Amino acid sequence: MSENVKLYKRIKKMKEHEPVYRPKYLRNKIDEFIKMDYEKQKILLEQESESNWGGSRDSVQKISDDSIRCLIALVLDFPTMSAKCFANYMNSSFGPNYEKKIIFIQELFKDI
């Protein structure tokens, strides 16, 4: 099993031997495919798999230019400060992300 699958299962709190997809879900997907006419099947098989993952996200900006400048200044001024402290400062009333908070990446994995 790949490391990505193991990580996904840990995040979703799945047991390691538990399948990612249930057999019933896979059967339904196969049945949907079989019911499609030939042209739709061909289009589905020939298209890039990522093209049906929700569309383009080019316009989404994860972090602003002010946040990047602030982070650079913090790193230069406080080189021993932890990443969590950087995020806390940037989310405080003194930082650029007071209105739109950024999350510290380890907070996503605290249960792992």
KELOVO-942860 format. One record per residue (C-alpha): residue in three letters; x, y, z; residue number from 1. Coordinates in Angstrom, 1 decimal, padded with zeros to 4 digits. Layout:
// residues N
ATOM     r     east    north       up     k
ATOM   ALA        X        Y        Z   NUM
...
// end
This chain:
// residues 112
ATOM     r     east    north       up     k
ATOM   MET    000.0    000.0    000.0     1
ATOM   SER    001.4    003.4   -000.9     2
ATOM   GLU    002.2    006.0    001.7     3
ATOM   ASN   -000.4    008.4    000.2     4
ATOM   VAL   -003.1    005.7    000.8     5
ATOM   LYS   -001.9    005.1    004.3     6
ATOM   LEU   -002.0    008.8    005.1     7
ATOM   TYR   -005.5    009.2    003.6     8
ATOM   LYS   -006.7    006.3    005.7     9
ATOM   ARG   -005.2    007.9    008.9    10
ATOM   ILE   -006.8    011.2    008.1    11
ATOM   LYS   -010.2    009.6    007.5    12
ATOM   LYS   -009.7    007.4    010.6    13
ATOM   MET   -010.1    004.3    008.5    14
ATOM   LYS   -008.7    000.9    009.5    15
ATOM   GLU   -005.6    000.0    007.4    16
ATOM   HIS   -007.2   -003.2    006.0    17
ATOM   GLU   -010.5   -001.4    005.2    18
ATOM   PRO   -010.9   -000.7    001.5    19
ATOM   VAL   -011.0    002.9    000.4    20
ATOM   TYR   -014.1    002.2   -001.8    21
ATOM   ARG   -016.8   -000.3   -000.8    22
ATOM   PRO   -017.7   -003.0   -003.4    23
ATOM   LYS   -021.2   -001.7   -003.7    24
ATOM   TYR   -019.9    001.8   -004.7    25
ATOM   LEU   -017.6    000.3   -007.3    26
ATOM   ARG   -020.4   -001.9   -008.7    27
ATOM   ASN   -022.6    001.2   -009.1    28
ATOM   LYS   -019.8    003.0   -010.9    29
ATOM   ILE   -019.3    000.1   -013.3    30
ATOM   ASP   -023.1   -000.2   -013.9    31
ATOM   GLU   -023.2    003.6   -014.7    32
ATOM   PHE   -020.4    003.1   -017.2    33
ATOM   ILE   -022.1    000.1   -018.8    34
ATOM   LYS   -025.4    002.0   -019.2    35
ATOM   MET   -023.6    004.9   -021.1    36
ATOM   ASP   -023.7    004.9   -024.8    37
ATOM   TYR   -020.5    004.1   -026.7    38
ATOM   GLU   -019.6    007.8   -027.4    39
ATOM   LYS   -019.9    008.8   -023.7    40
ATOM   GLN   -017.8    005.8   -022.7    41
ATOM   LYS   -015.1    006.8   -025.2    42
ATOM   ILE   -015.1    010.4   -024.0    43
ATOM   LEU   -014.8    009.3   -020.4    44
ATOM   LEU   -012.0    006.9   -021.1    45
ATOM   GLU   -010.0    009.3   -023.3    46
ATOM   GLN   -010.2    012.4   -021.1    47
ATOM   GLU   -007.6    013.3   -018.5    48
ATOM   SER   -008.7    011.9   -015.1    49
ATOM   GLU   -008.1    015.3   -013.4    50
ATOM   SER   -010.3    017.2   -015.7    51
ATOM   ASN   -013.4    016.1   -013.8    52
ATOM   TRP   -012.1    017.0   -010.4    53
ATOM   GLY   -014.1    020.2   -009.9    54
ATOM   GLY   -012.6    022.6   -012.5    55
ATOM   SER   -009.9    025.2   -012.5    56
ATOM   ARG   -008.7    026.8   -009.3    57
ATOM   ASP   -006.2    029.3   -010.9    58
ATOM   SER   -008.1    032.3   -009.5    59
ATOM   VAL   -007.9    031.0   -005.9    60
ATOM   GLN   -005.1    032.7   -004.0    61
ATOM   LYS   -004.0    030.8   -000.9    62
ATOM   ILE   -002.0    033.6    000.7    63
ATOM   SER   -001.8    037.3   -000.1    64
ATOM   ASP    001.3    039.2   -001.1    65
ATOM   ASP    001.1    041.1    002.2    66
ATOM   SER    001.1    037.8    004.1    67
ATOM   ILE    004.2    036.7    002.2    68
ATOM   ARG    006.0    040.0    003.0    69
ATOM   CYS    005.0    039.7    006.6    70
ATOM   LEU    006.3    036.1    006.8    71
ATOM   ILE    009.6    037.0    005.2    72
ATOM   ALA    010.0    039.9    007.7    73
ATOM   LEU    009.1    037.6    010.6    74
ATOM   VAL    011.6    034.9    009.5    75
ATOM   LEU    014.4    037.5    009.1    76
ATOM   ASP    013.6    039.1    012.5    77
ATOM   PHE    012.9    036.0    014.5    78
ATOM   PRO    014.7    033.0    012.8    79
ATOM   THR    014.2    030.7    015.8    80
ATOM   MET    010.4    031.2    016.0    81
ATOM   SER    008.3    028.2    015.3    82
ATOM   ALA    005.9    027.9    012.3    83
ATOM   LYS    002.9    027.8    014.7    84
ATOM   CYS    004.0    031.2    016.2    85
ATOM   PHE    004.4    032.7    012.7    86
ATOM   ALA    000.8    031.6    011.9    87
ATOM   ASN   -000.5    032.9    015.3    88
ATOM   TYR    001.1    036.3    014.7    89
ATOM   MET   -000.2    036.5    011.1    90
ATOM   ASN   -003.7    035.7    012.3    91
ATOM   SER   -003.6    038.2    015.2    92
ATOM   SER   -004.8    041.8    015.0    93
ATOM   PHE   -001.2    042.8    014.2    94
ATOM   GLY   -000.9    040.5    011.2    95
ATOM   PRO   -002.3    040.7    007.6    96
ATOM   ASN   -004.6    037.7    008.0    97
ATOM   TYR   -006.7    039.1    010.9    98
ATOM   GLU   -009.9    038.9    008.7    99
ATOM   LYS   -009.1    035.8    006.7   100
ATOM   LYS   -007.2    033.4    008.9   101
ATOM   ILE   -004.6    031.0    007.7   102
ATOM   ILE   -004.3    027.6    009.4   103
ATOM   PHE   -001.2    026.0    010.6   104
ATOM   ILE   -000.7    022.8    008.6   105
ATOM   GLN    000.0    020.7    011.6   106
ATOM   GLU   -003.4    021.5    013.0   107
ATOM   LEU   -004.9    019.4    010.2   108
ATOM   PHE   -002.9    016.4    011.3   109
ATOM   LYS   -003.1    016.8    015.1   110
ATOM   ASP   -005.2    013.6    015.4   111
ATOM   ILE   -002.7    011.4    013.5   112
// end
